[in-house]
């Protein structure tokens, strides 16, 4: 009886303590081990103090999380924090009173915060032209090439010499399939991100006018250029000969690499946690390939991933914004940034974290783990490789995928596919421009 009473009293005290905490709702869009790691970090913050409690909730993949957050704002009950993928940046920057910019959050709460600790490529993506930070960088990634070293050996390829050019990649994929080392030679996840956005940056060709939209709302797509058409035709030809397998939209093809089905994958550096958990073979990573007859290539790649945005709602209190600022300060600390990078494969977004790990020999002991950062910073960004800021980009990504799929199915040419994508995509851009002028 006494033990039961004591248990009830302790539970009541626990509930009372939690009831006194300021509650913060945090919606995120990471699945699997990445979502688990993010929740663990959130739990660490909750355990580190007794004033605030952040409730992390999975709301679907990035596009679904974005839709849910917008709907919640319109209903007057937006979450305090939402994780938004990088192509939602333009939409969020023009969301007006729906968001509280991060620089204003820290000014309002009086918490010291130095955005200069972040890598320029990361910081610049989420900042206004004058450098003021609009959202908090966290899980920044870039696209890299994952490859199966065992499959390379079985196909008679050197596992220490991954393909550097598209000609070399195509030949390697052919040999892998012909030898039976893997059913699928090459596939790509996030097709628009890897084969258009990253591709354009690496080859220093514009994805859109006005510095890929960084310089204004009037940008127009330029993905029907001769180089883009050539590249889509190359993928069509590779599919016809059996060296390329289309793995579907967005992240659908991610599963094809750790399962061993495809020997080469273009995908996010953030796939690391899944590969570590699922792959039963010797694997490695390398830089994305390029066409070596394109002058000036390769340039730096651009970031992907997501950042954290602060949302507003009627009746939201200063104490709640204080809680958000404290949480942001916590997850931006070197120790947390280090853990996230090491365990997830996302970029080391802080200078000091990368330098510390390098000095400790982490990258020497884990070959390839520095590839994403080195690829991202291998050249000074140009107007074409700084990033992109196009309104309703998730919708444009779907349009590009739809048109390229029709070309892969033989229903239209590469030129027709990209002409259609430009026409339809520009209609989306003009609608966004009219709504936010």
C-alpha positions in Angstrom: 0.0 0.0 0.0 2.8 2.4 1.0 4.7 1.7 -2.2 1.7 2.2 -4.3 1.0 5.6 -2.6 4.6 6.6 -3.1 4.4 5.8 -6.8 1.3 7.9 -7.2 2.8 10.8 -5.4 6.0 10.7 -7.5 4.0 10.5 -10.7 1.9 13.5 -9.5 5.1 15.5 -8.8 6.5 14.6 -12.2 3.3 15.7 -13.9 3.3 18.9 -11.9 6.9 19.7 -12.8 6.2 19.1 -16.5 3.0 21.2 -16.3 5.1 24.1 -15.1 7.3 23.9 -18.1 6.8 26.0 -21.2 5.7 23.7 -24.0 7.0 24.0 -27.5 5.8 22.0 -30.5 8.4 21.0 -33.0 7.4 19.3 -36.3 10.0 17.5 -38.3 10.2 15.5 -41.5 13.0 12.9 -41.0 12.3 9.2 -41.0 14.0 6.2 -39.6 17.3 6.5 -37.7 17.6 10.2 -38.6 14.3 10.9 -36.9 15.3 8.8 -33.9 18.6 10.8 -33.6 16.8 14.1 -33.8 14.3 13.0 -31.1 17.2 11.9 -28.9 18.9 15.3 -29.2 15.6 16.9 -28.4 15.3 14.7 -25.3 18.8 15.8 -24.3 17.7 19.4 -24.3 14.6 18.6 -22.2 16.8 16.8 -19.7 19.3 19.6 -19.6 17.0 22.1 -17.9 13.6 22.2 -16.2 12.0 25.3 -17.7 11.1 24.2 -21.2 9.8 21.1 -22.9 10.1 20.6 -26.6 7.7 18.0 -28.1 9.2 16.6 -31.3 6.6 15.2 -33.7 7.0 13.5 -37.1 4.6 15.0 -39.6 5.5 13.1 -42.8 8.3 13.6 -45.3 9.5 17.2 -46.0 6.7 18.1 -48.6 4.0 16.7 -46.2 5.5 18.6 -43.3 5.4 21.8 -45.3 1.8 21.4 -46.2 0.8 20.5 -42.7 2.6 23.6 -41.3 0.9 25.9 -43.7 -2.5 24.4 -42.9 -1.9 24.7 -39.2 -0.9 28.4 -39.5 -4.1 29.1 -41.4 -6.0 27.4 -38.6 -4.3 29.5 -36.0 -2.4 26.6 -34.4 1.0 26.5 -36.1 3.8 24.7 -34.4 6.5 26.8 -32.8 9.2 25.2 -34.9 9.0 23.4 -38.3 11.7 21.7 -40.1 11.6 22.8 -43.7 13.6 21.4 -46.6 15.9 23.8 -48.5 13.7 24.2 -51.5 10.9 25.6 -49.2 13.2 28.5 -48.3 11.7 31.0 -50.8 8.2 30.1 -49.7 9.0 30.6 -46.1 11.0 33.8 -46.6 7.9 35.3 -48.3 5.5 34.0 -45.7 5.2 37.4 -44.0 3.7 37.2 -40.5 3.6 33.5 -40.5 7.3 33.3 -39.5 9.6 35.0 -37.0 13.1 35.3 -38.6 15.8 33.7 -36.5 17.8 37.0 -36.2 14.7 38.6 -34.8 14.1 35.7 -32.4 17.6 36.2 -30.8 17.3 40.0 -30.7 13.9 39.6 -29.0 15.0 37.1 -26.4 18.4 38.6 -25.8 20.3 35.3 -26.3 23.7 35.7 -27.8 24.1 34.0 -31.1 26.8 34.2 -33.7 25.8 33.0 -37.2 29.4 33.3 -38.4 30.2 29.9 -36.9 28.3 28.2 -39.8 30.0 27.4 -43.1 29.3 30.3 -45.6 27.6 28.0 -48.1 25.2 26.9 -45.4 24.7 30.3 -43.7 24.2 32.1 -47.0 21.4 29.8 -48.2 19.2 30.7 -45.3 20.1 34.4 -45.0 18.9 37.7 -46.6 21.3 39.4 -49.0 22.5 41.6 -46.1 23.5 38.5 -44.1 20.6 38.4 -41.6 19.7 34.8 -40.8 16.1 33.8 -41.5 16.1 30.2 -40.3 18.4 28.0 -38.2 20.7 25.7 -40.2 20.8 22.2 -38.8 20.7 19.1 -41.1 22.5 20.4 -44.2 23.6 17.9 -46.7 24.9 17.7 -50.2 24.5 15.1 -52.9 27.3 12.6 -53.3 28.0 9.3 -55.1 27.6 6.1 -53.1 29.1 3.0 -54.5 29.3 -0.7 -53.7 33.0 -1.7 -53.5 32.2 -5.4 -53.5 30.2 -5.0 -56.7 33.1 -3.1 -58.2 35.5 -5.9 -57.4 33.1 -8.5 -58.8 32.9 -6.5 -62.0 36.6 -6.2 -62.4 36.6 -2.5 -61.4 39.1 -0.9 -59.0 37.1 -0.1 -55.8 39.7 2.6 -55.0 39.1 4.4 -58.3 35.4 5.4 -58.5 34.2 7.0 -61.7 34.9 10.8 -61.9 33.2 11.6 -65.2 29.9 10.6 -66.7 31.7 8.6 -69.4 33.5 6.6 -66.7 30.3 6.2 -64.7 28.4 4.9 -67.7 31.2 2.4 -68.5 31.4 1.2 -64.8 27.6 0.7 -64.7 27.7 -1.3 -67.9 30.4 -3.6 -66.6 28.6 -4.1 -63.3 25.4 -5.2 -65.0 27.2 -7.3 -67.7 29.2 -9.1 -65.1 26.2 -9.8 -62.9 27.8 -8.0 -59.9 24.5 -6.2 -59.3 21.1 -6.2 -61.1 21.2 -2.4 -61.3 24.3 -0.5 -62.2 23.3 3.1 -61.5 20.3 4.9 -60.0 19.6 8.3 -58.5 17.5 9.5 -55.6 15.9 12.9 -55.5 16.2 13.1 -59.4 15.6 16.9 -59.7 18.0 17.7 -56.8 20.8 15.5 -58.0 20.4 15.6 -61.8 19.4 19.2 -62.2 20.1 21.4 -59.2 23.4 19.8 -58.3 24.3 19.1 -61.9 23.8 22.7 -62.8 26.0 24.0 -59.9 28.8 21.5 -60.6 28.8 22.5 -64.3 28.4 26.2 -63.6 25.3 26.6 -65.7 22.2 28.4 -64.5 19.2 26.5 -63.3 17.2 29.8 -63.6 17.8 33.5 -64.3 18.5 36.1 -61.6 21.2 34.0 -60.0 18.8 31.0 -59.7 16.2 33.3 -58.1 18.6 34.6 -55.4 18.4 38.1 -57.0 14.6 38.4 -57.2 11.1 36.9 -57.8 11.2 37.3 -61.6 13.4 34.3 -62.2 12.7 32.0 -65.1 13.9 28.4 -65.5 16.8 27.6 -67.8 16.9 23.8 -67.6 16.2 23.3 -71.3 19.8 24.3 -72.2 21.9 22.2 -74.6 23.8 20.7 -71.6 20.7 19.8 -69.7 19.1 18.2 -72.8 22.3 16.3 -73.4 22.3 15.0 -69.8 18.7 13.8 -69.9 19.4 12.1 -73.3 22.4 10.4 -71.7 20.1 9.0 -68.9 17.6 7.8 -71.6 20.3 6.0 -73.5 21.7 4.5 -70.3 18.3 3.2 -69.4 17.9 1.7 -72.8 21.1 -0.2 -72.6 20.4 -1.3 -69.0 23.1 0.6 -67.1 20.6 3.0 -65.5 17.5 2.2 -63.5 15.0 4.9 -62.7 14.2 4.4 -59.0 11.3 6.8 -58.7 10.7 10.3 -57.3 12.2 12.1 -54.3 13.8 9.6 -51.9 12.3 6.4 -53.4 15.6 5.2 -54.8 17.4 5.5 -51.5 16.5 1.9 -50.6 18.1 0.5 -53.8 21.6 1.1 -52.6 21.8 -0.3 -49.0 19.8 -3.3 -50.2 22.6 -4.1 -52.7 20.2 -3.9 -55.7 22.0 -0.9 -57.3 25.8 -0.6 -57.1 26.0 3.2 -57.7 23.6 5.8 -56.3 23.5 9.5 -56.4 21.9 10.6 -53.2 22.2 12.6 -50.0 25.2 12.5 -47.7 22.5 12.2 -45.0 21.8 8.6 -46.1 24.7 7.5 -44.0 22.7 6.4 -40.9 20.6 4.1 -43.1 23.5 2.7 -45.0 25.4 2.0 -41.7 22.3 0.2 -40.4 21.2 -1.8 -43.5 24.1 -2.3 -46.0 25.7 -5.8 -45.8 28.6 -5.0 -48.1 31.8 -2.9 -48.4 30.8 0.6 -49.6 32.4 4.0 -50.1 31.4 7.5 -51.3 32.9 9.8 -53.9 32.3 13.1 -55.6 29.5 13.5 -58.1 30.6 13.0 -61.7 30.8 15.7 -64.4 31.2 16.0 -68.1 34.9 16.7 -68.6 34.4 18.6 -71.8 32.4 21.3 -70.1 34.7 24.3 -69.5 35.3 25.1 -65.8 33.7 22.0 -64.4 33.6 20.8 -61.8 32.5 23.5 -59.4 31.2 23.2 -55.9 28.0 21.4 -55.1 25.2 23.0 -53.2 23.4 22.2 -50.0 20.3 20.2 -49.4 18.7 19.1 -46.2 16.6 21.4 -44.1 16.6 24.2 -41.6 14.4 25.1 -38.6 11.9 27.9 -39.0 10.1 29.7 -36.2 6.3 30.1 -36.7 3.9 32.5 -35.2 0.4 31.9 -33.8 -2.3 34.0 -32.0 -1.5 34.3 -28.3 2.0 33.0 -28.6 3.9 34.3 -25.5 7.4 35.7 -24.9 8.1 32.7 -22.7 7.4 30.4 -25.7 9.8 32.3 -28.0 12.3 32.2 -25.2 12.0 28.5 -25.1 12.5 28.2 -28.9 15.6 30.4 -28.6 17.1 28.3 -25.8 16.5 25.2 -27.8 18.1 26.7 -30.9 21.1 27.8 -28.8 21.4 24.2 -27.5 21.3 22.4 -30.8 23.8 24.8 -32.3 26.5 24.0 -29.8 29.6 22.3 -31.1 29.0 19.1 -29.1 25.5 18.7 -30.7 26.7 19.7 -34.2 29.5 17.2 -33.9 27.2 14.4 -32.8 24.7 15.1 -35.5 27.5 15.1 -38.2 29.2 11.9 -36.9 26.1 9.9 -36.5 24.0 11.1 -39.4 26.4 11.8 -42.3 25.0 15.3 -42.7 27.5 18.1 -43.1 29.6 19.5 -40.3 27.9 22.9 -40.5 30.3 24.6 -38.1 33.9 25.4 -38.9 35.2 24.4 -35.5 33.5 20.9 -35.6 35.2 20.0 -38.9 38.6 21.3 -37.8 38.4 19.5 -34.5 37.4 16.2 -36.1 40.1 16.6 -38.7 42.8 17.3 -36.0 41.6 14.2 -34.0 42.0 12.0 -37.1 38.4 11.2 -37.5 38.4 11.6 -41.3 41.6 9.7 -41.7 40.1 6.8 -39.8 36.8 7.1 -41.7 37.7 7.6 -45.4 35.2 9.6 -47.4 33.4 11.1 -44.5 34.9 14.5 -45.4 33.8 14.2 -49.1 30.5 16.1 -48.7 32.2 19.1 -47.0 35.2 19.1 -49.5 32.9 18.9 -52.5 30.7 21.7 -51.2 33.7 23.9 -50.6 36.1 22.9 -53.4 35.6 26.2 -55.4 34.3 29.6 -54.6 30.6 29.7 -55.3 29.5 31.4 -58.5 26.1 32.8 -59.3 25.2 29.3 -60.7 26.6 27.4 -57.7 25.6 29.5 -54.7 22.2 27.8 -54.4 18.6 28.5 -55.5 15.7 30.4 -54.2 12.6 29.7 -56.3 9.1 30.0 -55.1 7.0 26.9 -54.9 10.1 24.8 -55.8 8.5 21.6 -54.5 5.8 21.9 -57.1 8.5 22.7 -59.8 10.4 19.6 -58.7 7.3 17.5 -59.3 6.8 19.0 -62.7 10.4 18.3 -63.8 10.1 14.7 -62.5 6.8 14.2 -64.4 8.3 15.5 -67.7 11.5 13.5 -67.4 9.5 10.3 -66.6 7.6 10.7 -69.9 10.9 11.0 -71.7 12.2 7.9 -70.0 9.1 6.1 -71.0 9.7 7.1 -74.7 6.6 9.3 -74.8 8.6 12.5 -75.7 12.1 13.6 -76.4 14.6 15.0 -73.9 14.2 18.4 -75.5 10.4 18.2 -75.4 10.5 17.1 -71.8 12.6 20.1 -70.7 10.8 22.6 -72.8 7.6 21.5 -71.2 9.2 21.6 -67.7 10.4 25.1 -68.3 7.0 26.3 -69.6 5.0 24.7 -66.7 7.6 25.7 -64.1 7.6 29.3 -65.2 3.8 29.4 -64.8 4.3 28.3 -61.2 7.0 31.0 -60.7 4.8 33.7 -62.1 1.9 32.7 -59.9 4.3 32.9 -56.9 5.6 36.3 -58.0 2.0 37.7 -58.3 1.1 36.5 -54.9 4.2 38.0 -53.2 4.8 41.3 -55.0 
